[in-house]
Amino acid sequence: MLVLISRRANIARPIFRYSLAIFRHVLSRTMMLNKIQQFFNDVFQEQAVEEDKLNLDIACAVLLVEVMKADGLMDDNEQQHIKQILAGHFSLTDDEVSDIVTQAIELSENATDFHRFTSVLNQHYSPSQKVTMVETLWQLALADGELAAIEQHVIRKIADLLHLRHSEYTQAKLQAQAK
């Protein structure tokens, strides 16, 4: 009987060691997956914080800058027009407007699309405010006396991202031309 118990113990030891090895392997993979998951959570959390920092005034300024530089010319008249728009629309001082325009130019140079900025407007603006914003973009495009096809394209793309109907887009264009 004693011999039988010792044989079972000898058989049980390798099984126990094998089970322990599997447990350690699963545990290490779980820990590794947890670390990977934590990494991606941190990355997405940083992006969310960065997007929260993007204010409405800066988002509008970036869209204005995008229209301004669409034709390849950054005219002083257009820059002054942007500053007047921002000062009037957001009740800002000259220093605040200059800071916002500087930030907007920097963000515009690093931007790959308009979605980041139009999503801020979609969250905070009513449909009529979005139409007014597109009208303002048209006024800026017409400020230098010439309307380039690329400016029309940029404004149309922004209007689409703001979920405006074509009739609203056209209405904004006609109102801007009338002013």
N, C-alpha and C positions, 0 to 999 in steps of 0.2 A: 504494500500500500504506500509506503514511503517512497518507493521508487516511482510509482505512478504520479505522485504529487510533484516530485522533482522534474519529471518529464514534462508535465503540464506547465510548470514554471519556466522551463527552458523554452518551450514553444511560445509561451505568453510574452516573454521578454522581447523577442524580435517584433512581435505584433505591436506591443506597447511602444517600442522605439519607432517603428514605422508610423504609428498613429501620432506620436509626438512630433515626428518630422513633418507630417502632413499638417498638423495643427500649426506648427511654427511657420510653415510656408504660407498657409492661408492667412495667418495673422500678419505676416510681413506684407503680403499683397494687399490686405485690407488697409494697413497703415499707409502703404504707398498710395492707394487710391484715395484715401482721406486727405493726404498731403496734396495730391493733384487737384482734388475737389476744392480744397481750401485756397490753393493758388488761383484757380479760376474765379472763385467767389471774391477774392481780394481784387482781382483785375476788374471784374464787372462792377464792384462796389466803387472803385476809384473812378470808373467811367461815369457812373451815376452821379457821384458827387461833382464831377467836372461839368456834367450837363446841367446840374442844378445851379451851378455858378453862372451859367449863361443867362444873363438877364434879357428881358424883353427889349430894352433899348439897344443893347449890343447886337441882338439878333436882327433887329430892324436896320441898324447901321451896317451890318455885314451885307445884307441884301441890297442896300443902297450902293455900297461900295462895289458889289459885284456888277450891278448895272452900269455904274460909272466906268469901270475898267473893261467892260465887255468889248467896246470898240477899240481898245488898245490905247486910248488917249485918256489921261487923267487930267482933265482941264481944271484950271483954278476956279472957273465959273461953276463947274459941277461940284467941286469940293465945298465951295461957299454955300451952294444950294443944299448940300447934305447937312452942313452945320446949321443952317437956318431951319431946315426941316426938323432936325433932332431937338434944337433949342425950343422951337415952338410946340412940337408934339409932346415932349416929355418935360417941359419947363426946367431946362438945365441951364447952368451958367456956362460962360464961354470956356472956362477951364475944364469943366466936366465934359463938354462937347468935344473939345480937343482930345481929351483922354479916350473917350469912347471911339472917336474916329481913328485914332492911332491903334487901339485894340482891334477895331473892326478891320482895318487894313491888314494887320498881322494875321488875324483869324482867316481872313479871305485868302491870303496867300497860302495858308496851310490847309485849307478846306478842299475836300475831294468832291463834295456835293452840297446841295442846298438843304437837304432833309433835316440836318441838325438844327438849322436856323428856322426853317418853316414850321417845324414841329413845335417850337416855342410859341410862335404866333398862333398856331392851331389850338394850343392849350389855353391861350389867354385872350384871343380876339374873337369877337362875334363876326358873323358873315359880313355885316356892313362895314366893320372896321377892316376886314381883309380887303374888301373892295376899295376902301379908301387908301390902304397901303399900296395896292396895285396902281391906283391912280397917281399916287405920289411917285412910284417908280417910273411911270410914264412921263410925269412932269420932269423928272430928273433926266430921263433919256432925251427929252426934247429941249432941255436947257441950253445945249450947245448949238442949237439950230439945225442939227443934222440927226437923222434917225437911221442908224445902221441896222442891217438885217439881224446881226448877232444880238443887238440890244433887244429887238423884238422877240427873238428866240429865248433869251434869258428871262425876260418878263413873262412870256407865255409859260415857261417851265415853272417859274415861281408861282404863277397863278394856278397851275395844275396841282402843285404840291400844297397849295392853300385850299384846295378842293372847291375852286370857284367854277361856276358854269361859264360856258363860252359867252353867253349874253352878258354876264357880269364883267368879264374880261373886256369885252368890246365897249360896254358902257363906261368903264373906267378909262379906256383909251380915248373915247370921244370927249369925255369931261376934261381930261388933261389937255387935249388939243384945243378945247374951247377957252381955256384959261390963258 
